[in-house]
Structure formats: structure tokens, C-alpha cells
Amino acid sequence: AKVTADIVRDEKGPKISIIKFKNKTGYRKRQGHRQPLTAVKITSIA
């Protein structure tokens, strides 16, 4: 099958927070991440 599509927009996914913690050492680390996404519109499937 052949699929053709148009790019609608570039966007970012939801914010994910990564937290690392080690007990009794005072080690705390916080990081955020947003995955880049591309919205597409399928125009034809042949």
C-alpha cells in the first residue's frame, strides 16, 4: 500500500518529570522531558 500524508503541525507531548532519590545521602535529582511530536493528515491510501 502507498500512503501519502501532509504535515499538519509540530508540537510537544506532555511534560514528564523524572525524579531520582537515594536515601540517607541527600541525593535528589529532578529532570523534565517533552517528546517532540508531528501531527500528520493522511490524504490518500492506494
Secondary structure as a PSIPRED ss2 file (coil, helix, strand):
# PSIPRED VFORMAT (PSIPRED V4.0)

   1 A C   1.000  0.000  0.000
   2 K C   1.000  0.000  0.000
   3 V E   0.000  0.000  1.000
   4 T E   0.000  0.000  1.000
   5 A E   0.000  0.000  1.000
   6 D E   0.000  0.000  1.000
   7 I E   0.000  0.000  1.000
   8 V E   0.000  0.000  1.000
   9 R E   0.000  0.000  1.000
  10 D E   0.000  0.000  1.000
  11 E E   0.000  0.000  1.000
  12 K E   0.000  0.000  1.000
  13 G C   1.000  0.000  0.000
  14 P C   1.000  0.000  0.000
  15 K C   1.000  0.000  0.000
  16 I E   0.000  0.000  1.000
  17 S E   0.000  0.000  1.000
  18 I E   0.000  0.000  1.000
  19 I E   0.000  0.000  1.000
  20 K E   0.000  0.000  1.000
  21 F E   0.000  0.000  1.000
  22 K E   0.000  0.000  1.000
  23 N C   1.000  0.000  0.000
  24 K C   1.000  0.000  0.000
  25 T C   1.000  0.000  0.000
  26 G C   1.000  0.000  0.000
  27 Y E   0.000  0.000  1.000
  28 R E   0.000  0.000  1.000
  29 K E   0.000  0.000  1.000
  30 R E   0.000  0.000  1.000
  31 Q E   0.000  0.000  1.000
  32 G E   0.000  0.000  1.000
  33 H E   0.000  0.000  1.000
  34 R C   1.000  0.000  0.000
  35 Q C   1.000  0.000  0.000
  36 P E   0.000  0.000  1.000
  37 L E   0.000  0.000  1.000
  38 T E   0.000  0.000  1.000
  39 A E   0.000  0.000  1.000
  40 V E   0.000  0.000  1.000
  41 K E   0.000  0.000  1.000
  42 I E   0.000  0.000  1.000
  43 T E   0.000  0.000  1.000
  44 S E   0.000  0.000  1.000
  45 I E   0.000  0.000  1.000
  46 A C   1.000  0.000  0.000
